[in-house]
Amino acid sequence: MSNRVVEGRMVTPEKLAELVEGDSVMDAEPIEDADRECPDCGGDVISVGYMPSVTEFVTAYKCQECSWGETDRE
């Protein structure tokens, strides 16, 4: 299980993906360290790959300290 603490609470890969996506997701891969700093607060950024639908795969990036997050969508 690759649960991580994000903004003070433990999240699963699916929950992390939902935080960034703003909606439920079909499937999510284990959470990984993104090896980058948050542009807002300088905190550690983690990433999760997920499928919001059967035809799309997205990687989300989320700060563990603040509310910043983004995806790799074009």
N, CA, C and O of each residue as an XYZ file, in Angstrom:
296
protein
N       0.848     -1.193      0.000
C       0.000      0.000      0.000
C       0.885      1.244      0.000
O       1.831      1.324      0.783
N       0.600      2.191     -0.843
C       1.462      3.373     -0.937
C       0.738      4.623     -0.445
O       0.771      5.663     -1.102
N       0.095      4.521      0.693
C      -0.582      5.688      1.249
C       0.445      6.728      1.676
O       1.538      6.382      2.124
N       0.092      7.997      1.537
C       0.981      9.093      1.931
C       0.181     10.134      2.703
O      -1.042     10.213      2.591
N       0.904     10.933      3.490
C       0.279     12.047      4.186
C       0.295     13.258      3.255
O       1.352     13.676      2.783
N      -0.877     13.810      2.999
C      -1.032     14.989      2.153
C      -1.886     16.009      2.897
O      -3.008     15.711      3.305
N      -1.355     17.197      3.068
C      -2.054     18.260      3.798
C      -2.542     17.756      5.157
O      -3.647     18.084      5.589
N      -1.707     16.955      5.827
C      -2.009     16.512      7.181
C      -2.905     15.300      7.311
O      -3.242     14.908      8.428
N      -3.308     14.682      6.183
C      -4.134     13.482      6.303
C      -3.633     12.385      5.365
O      -3.076     12.655      4.301
N      -3.849     11.135      5.796
C      -3.391      9.998      5.015
C      -4.319      9.799      3.822
O      -5.542      9.797      3.968
N      -3.722      9.630      2.633
C      -4.528      9.412      1.431
C      -4.038      8.178      0.679
O      -2.850      7.857      0.692
N      -4.970      7.499      0.028
C      -4.662      6.379     -0.854
C      -4.341      6.945     -2.244
O      -4.617      8.117     -2.499
N      -3.764      6.141     -3.144
C      -3.539      6.633     -4.511
C      -4.819      7.145     -5.176
O      -4.799      8.168     -5.860
N      -5.935      6.430     -4.973
C      -7.208      6.853     -5.571
C      -7.656      8.199     -5.015
O      -8.108      9.067     -5.762
N      -7.528      8.371     -3.692
C      -7.948      9.625     -3.064
C      -7.072     10.786     -3.516
O      -7.566     11.892     -3.735
N      -5.758     10.535     -3.658
C      -4.858     11.576     -4.146
C      -5.245     12.002     -5.556
O      -5.293     13.195     -5.857
N      -5.520     11.032     -6.417
C      -5.943     11.340     -7.790
C      -7.235     12.140     -7.788
O      -7.383     13.077     -8.572
N      -8.178     11.779     -6.912
C      -9.457     12.494     -6.832
C      -9.264     13.929     -6.333
O      -9.986     14.832     -6.756
N      -8.298     14.143     -5.440
C      -8.025     15.504     -4.949
C      -7.619     16.422     -6.098
O      -8.072     17.564     -6.176
N      -6.760     15.919     -6.992
C      -6.279     16.742     -8.104
C      -7.307     16.797     -9.230
O      -7.517     17.848     -9.836
N      -7.944     15.665     -9.506
C      -8.908     15.582    -10.609
C     -10.199     16.332    -10.289
O     -10.838     16.892    -11.180
N     -10.577     16.339     -9.009
C     -11.825     16.974     -8.619
C     -13.032     16.095     -8.891
O     -14.168     16.568     -8.847
N     -12.799     14.826     -9.170
C     -13.869     13.883     -9.477
C     -13.358     12.482     -9.178
O     -12.164     12.297     -8.943
N     -14.237     11.505     -9.184
C     -13.809     10.137     -8.922
C     -13.006      9.589    -10.108
O     -13.183     10.026    -11.245
N     -12.126      8.631     -9.825
C     -11.299      8.031    -10.865
C     -11.550      6.527    -10.906
O     -12.012      5.937     -9.929
N     -11.240      5.913    -12.048
C     -11.467      4.478    -12.220
C     -10.384      3.633    -11.565
O     -10.677      2.626    -10.920
N      -9.118      4.052    -11.735
C      -7.993      3.261    -11.250
C      -6.808      4.172    -11.011
O      -6.655      5.181    -11.699
N      -5.961      3.831    -10.042
C      -4.771      4.641     -9.757
C      -3.588      3.737     -9.437
O      -3.742      2.677     -8.831
N      -2.403      4.177     -9.857
C      -1.166      3.454     -9.591
C      -0.597      3.905     -8.241
O      -1.071      4.888     -7.671
N       0.415      3.195     -7.725
C       1.019      3.618     -6.449
C       1.583      5.037     -6.516
O       2.042      5.489     -7.565
N       1.539      5.720     -5.389
C       2.064      7.086     -5.276
C       3.589      7.037     -5.303
O       4.203      6.160     -4.695
N       4.187      7.981     -6.007
C       5.649      8.063     -6.102
C       6.122      9.469     -5.756
O       5.354     10.429     -5.829
N       7.402      9.582     -5.376
C       8.008     10.894     -5.176
C       8.272     11.508     -6.543
O       8.806     10.843     -7.431
N       7.902     12.767     -6.716
C       8.053     13.421     -8.020
C       9.431     14.078     -8.190
O       9.764     14.525     -9.287
N      10.237     14.140     -7.115
C      11.578     14.709     -7.169
C      11.547     16.155     -7.671
O      12.362     16.556     -8.503
N      10.597     16.922     -7.153
C      10.515     18.345     -7.471
C       9.891     19.074     -6.292
O       9.290     18.451     -5.417
N      10.034     20.387     -6.269
C       9.485     21.198     -5.198
C       8.196     21.869     -5.647
O       8.009     22.165     -6.827
N       7.325     22.100     -4.697
C       6.083     22.822     -4.972
C       6.405     24.260     -5.365
O       7.178     24.927     -4.677
N       5.820     24.752     -6.469
C       6.057     26.140     -6.880
C       5.427     27.160     -5.939
O       5.812     28.329     -5.950
N       4.462     26.730     -5.124
C       3.797     27.658     -4.204
C       4.510     27.772     -2.861
O       4.756     28.876     -2.375
N       4.848     26.606     -2.250
C       5.391     26.657     -0.884
C       6.758     26.007     -0.732
O       7.360     26.091      0.339
N       7.267     25.354     -1.790
C       8.567     24.716     -1.700
C       8.547     23.345     -1.050
O       9.600     22.753     -0.814
N       7.352     22.830     -0.756
C       7.219     21.515     -0.129
C       7.487     20.381     -1.106
O       7.684     20.606     -2.300
N       7.491     19.163     -0.584
C       7.715     17.983     -1.416
C       6.501     17.668     -2.280
O       5.364     17.714     -1.811
N       6.753     17.346     -3.552
C       5.685     17.004     -4.490
C       5.710     15.499     -4.743
O       6.771     14.909     -4.945
N       4.528     14.892     -4.731
C       4.376     13.478     -5.055
C       3.526     13.352     -6.314
O       2.828     14.291     -6.696
N       3.588     12.184     -6.956
C       2.813     11.998     -8.185
C       2.045     10.693     -8.128
O       2.407      9.767     -7.401
N       0.977     10.640     -8.912
C       0.189      9.418     -9.036
C      -0.361      9.345    -10.459
O      -0.896     10.325    -10.977
N      -0.227      8.191    -11.075
C      -0.825      7.965    -12.388
C      -2.200      7.360    -12.192
O      -2.390      6.498    -11.333
N      -3.161      7.810    -12.989
C      -4.522      7.308    -12.810
C      -5.319      7.383    -14.106
O      -4.935      8.064    -15.057
N      -6.435      6.667    -14.117
C      -7.345      6.671    -15.256
C      -8.667      7.299    -14.848
O      -9.448      6.671    -14.133
N      -8.939      8.533    -15.290
C     -10.235      9.151    -15.009
C     -11.356      8.524    -15.842
O     -12.528      8.608    -15.478
N     -10.984      7.891    -16.971
C     -11.948      7.199    -17.828
C     -11.222      6.046    -18.508
O     -10.003      5.929    -18.383
N     -11.942      5.200    -19.218
C     -11.324      4.032    -19.849
C     -10.362      4.398    -20.969
O      -9.526      3.578    -21.350
N     -10.459      5.604    -21.502
C      -9.633      5.988    -22.649
C      -8.521      6.971    -22.312
O      -7.800      7.408    -23.208
N      -8.366      7.329    -21.044
C      -7.406      8.375    -20.686
C      -6.529      7.942    -19.522
O      -7.015      7.341    -18.564
N      -5.225      8.249    -19.605
C      -4.293      8.045    -18.498
C      -3.632      9.387    -18.205
O      -3.116     10.046    -19.107
N      -3.655      9.779    -16.943
C      -3.158     11.088    -16.526
C      -2.179     10.901    -15.367
O      -2.354     10.007    -14.539
N      -1.156     11.740    -15.312
C      -0.304     11.791    -14.131
C      -0.603     13.085    -13.393
O      -0.565     14.171    -13.971
N      -0.903     12.951    -12.102
C      -1.172     14.114    -11.266
C       0.017     14.371    -10.366
O       0.672     13.436     -9.905
N       0.296     15.646    -10.117
C       1.339     16.064     -9.193
C       0.679     16.846     -8.075
O      -0.155     17.714     -8.333
N       1.047     16.545     -6.816
C       0.387     17.180     -5.671
C       1.411     17.472     -4.586
O       2.234     16.620     -4.251
N       1.356     18.679     -4.042
C       2.203     19.034     -2.914
C       1.698     18.323     -1.664
O       0.490     18.218     -1.450
N       2.627     17.833     -0.837
C       2.216     17.175      0.404
C       1.878     18.189      1.495
O       1.255     17.831      2.494
N       2.278     19.446      1.319
C       2.119     20.448      2.373
C       0.954     21.411      2.152
O       0.266     21.777      3.105
N       0.723     21.830      0.887
C      -0.314     22.834      0.614
C      -1.287     22.317     -0.442
O      -1.210     21.155     -0.840
N      -2.188     23.160     -0.892
C      -3.258     22.719     -1.790
C      -2.855     22.670     -3.263
O      -3.678     22.306     -4.103
N      -1.588     23.034     -3.609
C      -1.166     23.030     -5.008
C      -1.218     21.638     -5.622
O      -0.834     20.653     -4.990
N      -1.696     21.567     -6.859
C      -1.687     20.322     -7.611
C      -1.904     20.621     -9.081
O      -2.508     21.635     -9.431
N      -1.403     19.721     -9.962
C      -1.617     19.879    -11.391
C      -1.537     18.513    -12.061
O      -1.103     17.536    -11.451
N      -1.959     18.454    -13.321
C      -1.854     17.213    -14.083
C      -0.986     17.450    -15.308
O      -0.654     18.591    -15.629
N      -0.618     16.371    -15.992
C       0.192     16.484    -17.204
C      -0.645     16.590    -18.471
O      -0.135     16.393    -19.573
N      -1.936     16.903    -18.317
C      -2.791     17.076    -19.506
C      -2.278     18.234    -20.356
O      -1.729     19.207    -19.840
N      -2.467     18.110    -21.665
C      -2.059     19.196    -22.576
C      -2.995     20.387    -22.423
O      -2.821     21.400    -23.101
